[in-house]
Amino acid sequence: MSAYRPTKALLLAIQADPTPAIALLQELNPEMVCFFLEESCKHVVESEVHPALSQMPQRWDWILTPDTTSFPTCHKVLVQKLGPLLNQWNIIQGELAIDLTSASVAMASAMTLVGFPFSTQVFLASSTSPKEETIGSDTRKDTSENPWDEEAPRIRQEACHAFNQGWYDASAHTFRTLEHRISGGSKPMYRALVDIAQGYGLWEQFQYRPAWEKLKSGIKALELASVWGGPPGMDRIISPLKDNLRFLESITLDAKDIKQSLTLDLLAWAKRREDRGQDIEMATRVVLRGLEAAAQYQLSHNHQLKSWDISVEQLPKDMQETCRTCYLNDIDGKYRLPFLAQFQVLAELGDPIGQRFQSEWPKMKSLFDAADHAVLGYGFESLKAERFHQLFEATLKLTGIDAGDLPKFPTLKF
């Protein structure tokens, strides 16, 4: 029985002596083979390698290098031809094995560099070790190695960096690649990290229930994986993940139409954008939406009013006529309070948030004007980050929210 895993495709260096190549081909019996060699060695494949095989590969081809001693030459020809050939053969990443036994230093360097994204096995046979086994007529040592195992920590840091920048799709893709490429017991950990990255990506799109479900399964799997070992720092990551899971649960399982925690999430979303130096205008619009959500919660929770479906009789008397004449939707016949009117109603009803808004409005009007005159308002002026900061702080003051209460996404670093 073969000591090696089933091999879909093999990139194989050939020079003058075909014996190591024949031995490995007999052992692996790959479905597809690409020989990497000089023009002068083609006859070796045709006259010595092929006749020695009891079962021919389903497909085979070769890539010729003009100079086996030149790394730039070997690298250039592999870059140009290996990828298209593997695409033609429908070989996906991870299905290629590489044998460096007969390669020159230049050939081996180029094969390893170009073939790495596609490979999870690299062979290098040696007859110098006392731990040898006989395969055919060749004395060789099983030195199969998965290069992804050693590269995993570096690539994991790239995935963590993408996560910390808010590039959740890219982070999940990289974690998924590691899950599929590495050997051994770390696969469940990377599978869990895929779920976590996807969960935060869904959360960033305000898809709360799918995000909660992804995070819940990911954290459980990560805890199980950490029991069996893992990189240092896993405990420091799991704790804030659980905090976030509880916050998502408070939104997902809250049966009320209008949720107080939504304001916290909207403000946190906007702050993350600003912290990363991204989307200042969109962040500003979301702060305004968060402020409105706070008003909607107060109207609903304290006064049983829904801003998008108001009963005129529920309003203070001096606002009822304005509502009838200005806030009626001709299509569905419902009365909807616009943004500023919501705070006016709250103030008339003696609600603290409405009263604070009315008191602060002379100072805040210029901030609202700046947001409205911006490109994502109805104007054509770029919005300055300073205006976002001022509006964000004013919103915290009006709503009585402490910045420390906002949900914080974790920083992945391990």
Secondary structure per residue as TSV (DSSP state, phi and psi in degrees):
chain	resnum	aa	ss	phi	psi
A	1	M	-	360.0	139.7
A	2	S	-	-63.8	141.6
A	3	A	S	-83.0	-8.1
A	4	Y	S	-104.1	159.8
A	5	R	-	-71.3	155.3
A	6	P	-	-55.4	135.9
A	7	T	-	-112.2	122.2
A	8	K	S	-78.7	-51.7
A	9	A	E	-139.5	147.7
A	10	L	E	-132.4	128.9
A	11	L	E	-99.9	120.0
A	12	L	E	-129.6	124.0
A	13	A	E	-82.8	138.8
A	14	I	-	-130.6	132.5
A	15	Q	-	-127.2	-138.4
A	16	A	S	-70.1	-40.0
A	17	D	-	-94.4	113.1
A	18	P	-	-86.6	-3.6
A	19	T	H	-57.4	-49.9
A	20	P	H	-60.3	-38.0
A	21	A	H	-65.5	-43.8
A	22	I	H	-61.4	-44.1
A	23	A	H	-60.9	-43.8
A	24	L	H	-70.2	-39.6
A	25	L	H	-62.8	-39.9
A	26	Q	H	-65.8	-35.1
A	27	E	H	-76.2	-45.4
A	28	L	H	-84.4	-33.6
A	29	N	-	49.2	57.8
A	30	P	-	-69.5	154.6
A	31	E	S	-71.8	-33.4
A	32	M	E	-139.1	142.5
A	33	V	E	-135.0	133.9
A	34	C	E	-118.3	118.6
A	35	F	E	-88.6	135.4
A	36	F	E	-112.5	116.4
A	37	L	E	-162.6	173.0
A	38	E	-	-84.4	159.6
A	39	E	G	-55.2	-38.7
A	40	S	G	-68.4	-13.6
A	41	C	G	-100.9	2.9
A	42	K	H	-59.9	-35.8
A	43	H	H	-65.1	-26.3
A	44	V	H	-63.0	-42.3
A	45	V	I	-64.5	-45.3
A	46	E	I	-73.7	-38.8
A	47	S	I	-96.1	-21.4
A	48	E	I	-120.9	-41.8
A	49	V	I	-73.9	-53.3
A	50	H	H	-59.3	-46.9
A	51	P	H	-62.6	-23.4
A	52	A	H	-82.4	-8.6
A	53	L	-	-94.7	130.7
A	54	S	S	-78.2	-23.9
A	55	Q	S	-136.9	118.3
A	56	M	-	-77.0	147.2
A	57	P	-	-59.6	152.5
A	58	Q	S	-63.1	-37.3
A	59	R	E	-141.1	144.6
A	60	W	E	-149.7	155.2
A	61	D	E	-158.0	177.0
A	62	W	E	-139.1	156.0
A	63	I	E	-119.5	125.0
A	64	L	E	-99.8	135.5
A	65	T	-	-112.1	134.7
A	66	P	S	-69.0	-21.6
A	67	D	-	-150.5	110.8
A	68	T	T	-75.7	-9.8
A	69	T	T	-97.5	-5.5
A	70	S	-	-106.9	114.6
A	71	F	H	-63.1	-47.0
A	72	P	H	-56.7	-38.9
A	73	T	H	-66.8	-48.3
A	74	C	H	-62.3	-42.0
A	75	H	H	-64.5	-44.1
A	76	K	H	-61.7	-45.1
A	77	V	H	-70.0	-34.9
A	78	L	H	-69.4	-41.5
A	79	V	H	-58.7	-40.3
A	80	Q	H	-73.3	-33.5
A	81	K	H	-115.7	-26.4
A	82	L	H	-68.2	-49.0
A	83	G	H	-56.7	-52.3
A	84	P	H	-57.9	-37.7
A	85	L	H	-65.2	-44.2
A	86	L	H	-66.5	-35.2
A	87	N	H	-63.9	-41.2
A	88	Q	H	-62.6	-34.1
A	89	W	T	-86.9	0.5
A	90	N	T	59.7	38.6
A	91	I	-	-89.6	124.8
A	92	I	-	-96.2	168.2
A	93	Q	T	-59.8	133.0
A	94	G	T	100.3	-10.7
A	95	E	-	-97.4	1.3
A	96	L	E	-100.9	134.3
A	97	A	E	-107.8	150.9
A	98	I	E	-126.2	131.7
A	99	D	E	-114.5	120.3
A	100	L	-	-103.4	6.4
A	101	T	T	-56.0	-45.9
A	102	S	T	-99.5	10.3
A	103	A	-	-83.4	146.6
A	104	S	-	-71.5	170.8
A	105	V	H	-59.1	-42.6
A	106	A	H	-66.2	-43.6
A	107	M	H	-62.6	-46.1
A	108	A	H	-62.6	-41.2
A	109	S	H	-62.8	-44.9
A	110	A	H	-67.7	-41.7
A	111	M	H	-62.5	-41.3
A	112	T	H	-67.7	-43.4
A	113	L	H	-67.7	-47.9
A	114	V	H	-77.1	-35.5
A	115	G	H	-82.7	-13.6
A	116	F	G	-54.1	-46.9
A	117	P	G	-61.7	-22.8
A	118	F	G	-98.0	-12.4
A	119	S	E	-112.3	150.3
A	120	T	E	-127.7	5.9
A	121	Q	E	-139.9	131.7
A	122	V	E	-128.0	127.0
A	123	F	E	-107.7	139.9
A	124	L	-	-147.9	99.7
A	125	A	-	-80.9	146.5
A	126	S	-	-141.9	144.4
A	127	S	S	-107.2	14.3
A	128	T	S	-97.2	-10.8
A	129	S	S	-88.8	145.3
A	130	P	S	-68.4	-22.1
A	131	K	S	-90.7	84.8
A	132	E	-	-121.8	158.5
A	133	E	E	-134.7	151.0
A	134	T	E	-93.0	124.7
A	135	I	E	-122.7	109.3
A	136	G	T	63.5	-128.2
A	137	S	T	-98.9	6.0
A	138	D	E	-110.0	129.8
A	139	T	E	-88.0	119.3
A	140	R	E	-147.3	161.6
A	141	K	-	-110.7	137.8
A	142	D	-	-72.4	102.5
A	143	T	-	-118.5	34.6
A	144	S	-	-63.8	133.5
A	145	E	B	-139.3	142.0
A	146	N	-	-96.8	109.0
A	147	P	H	-65.0	-20.9
A	148	W	H	-67.6	-27.0
A	149	D	H	-62.4	-41.6
A	150	E	H	-78.8	-28.2
A	151	E	H	-84.5	-13.0
A	152	A	H	-54.6	-45.7
A	153	P	H	-58.6	-41.2
A	154	R	H	-65.9	-45.2
A	155	I	H	-68.7	-34.1
A	156	R	H	-60.9	-37.8
A	157	Q	H	-64.4	-35.1
A	158	E	H	-64.3	-41.7
A	159	A	H	-65.2	-40.1
A	160	C	H	-64.4	-41.4
A	161	H	H	-61.3	-43.2
A	162	A	H	-61.1	-42.3
A	163	F	H	-60.7	-47.0
A	164	N	H	-67.4	-21.3
A	165	Q	T	-88.6	-2.6
A	166	G	T	86.5	13.0
A	167	W	-	-94.1	72.7
A	168	Y	H	-70.7	-35.6
A	169	D	H	-63.6	-43.6
A	170	A	H	-65.0	-40.2
A	171	S	H	-63.4	-46.5
A	172	A	H	-62.2	-39.3
A	173	H	H	-62.5	-42.4
A	174	T	H	-68.8	-42.1
A	175	F	H	-61.9	-39.0
A	176	R	H	-64.0	-40.1
A	177	T	H	-61.0	-44.0
A	178	L	H	-63.0	-41.9
A	179	E	H	-57.0	-41.8
A	180	H	H	-78.4	-24.1
A	181	R	H	-95.3	-35.9
A	182	I	-	-74.6	162.8
A	183	S	-	-99.9	168.9
A	184	G	G	77.9	-156.3
A	185	G	G	-87.2	5.2
A	186	S	G	-86.6	-6.8
A	187	K	H	-57.7	-44.9
A	188	P	H	-59.8	-35.0
A	189	M	H	-63.8	-45.2
A	190	Y	H	-70.5	-32.5
A	191	R	H	-63.7	-39.6
A	192	A	H	-65.1	-40.0
A	193	L	H	-66.8	-30.6
A	194	V	H	-61.2	-48.4
A	195	D	H	-60.5	-40.2
A	196	I	H	-66.8	-45.4
A	197	A	H	-62.4	-42.0
A	198	Q	H	-66.1	-36.5
A	199	G	H	-62.3	-44.3
A	200	Y	H	-68.7	-32.3
A	201	G	H	-62.7	-40.9
A	202	L	H	-67.2	-41.0
A	203	W	H	-59.7	-42.0
A	204	E	H	-61.8	-22.4
A	205	Q	T	-96.7	11.5
A	206	F	T	64.0	25.7
A	207	Q	-	-91.4	79.4
A	208	Y	H	-68.1	-47.3
A	209	R	H	-66.4	-49.5
A	210	P	H	-58.8	-37.0
A	211	A	H	-65.0	-43.3
A	212	W	H	-60.8	-43.4
A	213	E	H	-66.6	-41.7
A	214	K	H	-63.8	-45.3
A	215	L	H	-66.0	-39.2
A	216	K	H	-62.0	-48.3
A	217	S	H	-68.6	-37.5
A	218	G	H	-65.7	-42.4
A	219	I	H	-66.4	-42.1
A	220	K	H	-60.3	-44.9
A	221	A	H	-67.6	-35.6
A	222	L	H	-68.1	-37.9
A	223	E	H	-63.5	-42.3
A	224	L	H	-65.2	-40.9
A	225	A	H	-65.4	-36.0
A	226	S	H	-69.4	-25.1
A	227	V	H	-62.7	-34.0
A	228	W	T	-94.1	18.5
A	229	G	-	105.2	-179.4
A	230	G	-	148.7	173.4
A	231	P	S	-62.7	151.4
A	232	P	T	-60.9	146.1
A	233	G	T	97.5	2.3
A	234	M	H	-63.7	-40.0
A	235	D	H	-61.6	-36.7
A	236	R	H	-67.4	-23.0
A	237	I	H	-85.9	-40.3
A	238	I	H	-64.5	-37.1
A	239	S	H	-60.0	-52.2
A	240	P	H	-67.5	-27.8
A	241	L	H	-61.4	-41.6
A	242	K	H	-66.5	-36.4
A	243	D	H	-60.7	-44.7
A	244	N	H	-65.6	-37.4
A	245	L	H	-61.7	-41.5
A	246	R	H	-64.0	-37.7
A	247	F	H	-65.5	-46.1
A	248	L	H	-60.4	-37.8
A	249	E	H	-62.3	-37.5
A	250	S	H	-64.8	-28.5
A	251	I	H	-83.5	-46.2
A	252	T	H	-67.0	-41.2
A	253	L	T	-93.1	0.1
A	254	D	-	-77.7	116.5
A	255	A	-	-77.5	-11.8
A	256	K	S	-70.9	146.4
A	257	D	S	-64.2	-39.1
A	258	I	S	-112.9	119.5
A	259	K	-	-111.4	131.5
A	260	Q	H	-63.6	-35.7
A	261	S	H	-68.6	-15.7
A	262	L	H	-63.5	-37.9
A	263	T	H	-60.4	-43.8
A	264	L	H	-59.5	-42.4
A	265	D	H	-69.2	-40.4
A	266	L	H	-63.2	-43.5
A	267	L	H	-66.8	-37.8
A	268	A	H	-65.6	-40.5
A	269	W	H	-58.0	-48.0
A	270	A	H	-63.4	-41.2
A	271	K	H	-65.5	-38.4
A	272	R	H	-60.8	-42.2
A	273	R	H	-60.8	-45.4
A	274	E	H	-67.7	-40.2
A	275	D	H	-60.6	-34.7
A	276	R	T	-86.2	0.1
A	277	G	T	71.1	29.6
A	278	Q	-	-120.5	143.9
A	279	D	-	51.8	54.7
A	280	I	H	-60.9	-40.7
A	281	E	H	-66.5	-45.1
A	282	M	H	-64.6	-39.4
A	283	A	H	-59.9	-39.2
A	284	T	H	-65.9	-42.4
A	285	R	H	-61.9	-37.0
A	286	V	H	-71.8	-33.0
A	287	V	H	-61.3	-44.0
A	288	L	H	-62.4	-38.6
A	289	R	H	-65.7	-36.8
A	290	G	H	-64.5	-39.8
A	291	L	H	-64.6	-41.5
A	292	E	H	-65.2	-39.9
A	293	A	H	-60.6	-36.2
A	294	A	H	-64.1	-42.6
A	295	A	H	-64.6	-41.5
A	296	Q	H	-62.7	-38.5
A	297	Y	H	-65.2	-43.4
A	298	Q	H	-63.5	-42.6
A	299	L	H	-60.9	-41.9
A	300	S	H	-76.3	-48.3
A	301	H	H	-72.5	-40.0
A	302	N	H	-96.9	-21.9
A	303	H	H	-133.1	4.8
A	304	Q	-	53.4	43.6
A	305	L	-	-119.0	135.2
A	306	K	-	-106.2	121.4
A	307	S	T	-62.9	-26.2
A	308	W	T	-93.5	-1.9
A	309	D	S	-151.2	71.8
A	310	I	B	-86.0	139.6
A	311	S	-	-92.9	121.7
A	312	V	G	-57.2	-37.1
A	313	E	G	-66.1	-19.1
A	314	Q	G	-78.4	-16.9
A	315	L	S	-81.9	157.9
A	316	P	-	-55.5	144.8
A	317	K	H	-57.9	-38.1
A	318	D	H	-73.3	-3.1
A	319	M	H	-109.5	-7.5
A	320	Q	H	-66.8	-40.7
A	321	E	H	-68.4	-40.2
A	322	T	H	-60.1	-41.3
A	323	C	H	-62.1	-45.6
A	324	R	H	-61.8	-39.4
A	325	T	H	-88.7	-24.8
A	326	C	H	-115.9	-23.6
A	327	Y	S	-111.2	12.5
A	328	L	B	-84.2	132.0
A	329	N	-	-90.2	117.3
A	330	D	T	-67.8	-20.2
A	331	I	T	-81.7	-51.2
A	332	D	T	-105.1	-3.4
A	333	G	-	73.2	15.5
A	334	K	-	-101.1	153.3
A	335	Y	B	-97.8	129.0
A	336	R	-	-125.1	125.4
A	337	L	-	-80.5	124.3
A	338	P	-	-70.4	174.8
A	339	F	H	-52.0	-60.3
A	340	L	H	-66.3	-31.8
A	341	A	H	-66.3	-29.6
A	342	Q	H	-61.9	-42.8
A	343	F	H	-71.7	-31.6
A	344	Q	H	-64.4	-43.7
A	345	V	H	-61.7	-45.0
A	346	L	H	-59.5	-42.1
A	347	A	H	-64.4	-42.5
A	348	E	H	-64.2	-29.7
A	349	L	T	-87.1	2.0
A	350	G	T	80.2	17.1
A	351	D	-	-77.1	135.1
A	352	P	H	-58.1	-40.0
A	353	I	H	-66.0	-37.2
A	354	G	H	-67.8	-39.3
A	355	Q	H	-68.0	-39.2
A	356	R	H	-65.4	-38.1
A	357	F	H	-62.2	-46.9
A	358	Q	H	-61.4	-38.7
A	359	S	H	-67.0	-38.1
A	360	E	H	-89.9	-8.9
A	361	W	H	-56.1	-41.8
A	362	P	H	-57.5	-33.7
A	363	K	H	-79.8	-29.3
A	364	M	H	-87.6	-18.0
A	365	K	H	-57.6	-39.7
A	366	S	H	-64.2	-31.8
A	367	L	H	-69.3	-42.5
A	368	F	H	-63.6	-40.5
A	369	D	H	-62.0	-41.9
A	370	A	H	-61.9	-41.6
A	371	A	H	-66.0	-40.5
A	372	D	H	-70.7	-32.5
A	373	H	H	-82.8	-6.3
A	374	A	B	-74.7	171.3
A	375	V	T	-61.8	-38.6
A	376	L	T	-86.9	3.0
A	377	G	T	-90.0	-115.6
A	378	Y	T	-131.5	21.1
A	379	G	S	-119.5	-156.6
A	380	F	-	-138.2	18.8
A	381	E	B	-106.1	140.6
A	382	S	-	-71.3	140.5
A	383	L	-	-91.2	132.8
A	384	K	-	-85.0	146.6
A	385	A	H	-59.8	-31.1
A	386	E	H	-59.7	-38.8
A	387	R	H	-65.3	-38.6
A	388	F	H	-59.8	-48.1
A	389	H	H	-57.7	-44.8
A	390	Q	H	-64.2	-42.7
A	391	L	H	-68.4	-39.1
A	392	F	H	-62.1	-48.0
A	393	E	H	-64.7	-38.7
A	394	A	H	-64.7	-37.0
A	395	T	H	-66.5	-42.2
A	396	L	H	-59.3	-41.9
A	397	K	H	-65.7	-44.0
A	398	L	H	-65.2	-42.1
A	399	T	H	-84.4	-13.2
A	400	G	T	73.7	21.4
A	401	I	-	-89.5	134.5
A	402	D	-	-87.0	132.3
A	403	A	G	-56.4	-28.4
A	404	G	G	-69.5	-14.3
A	405	D	G	-86.5	-9.3
A	406	L	S	-72.4	141.7
A	407	P	-	-64.2	136.8
A	408	K	-	-116.5	125.9
A	409	F	-	-70.7	143.6
A	410	P	-	-73.4	160.1
A	411	T	-	-100.8	116.8
A	412	L	-	-82.6	121.8
A	413	K	-	-157.4	102.9
A	414	F	-	-162.3	360.0
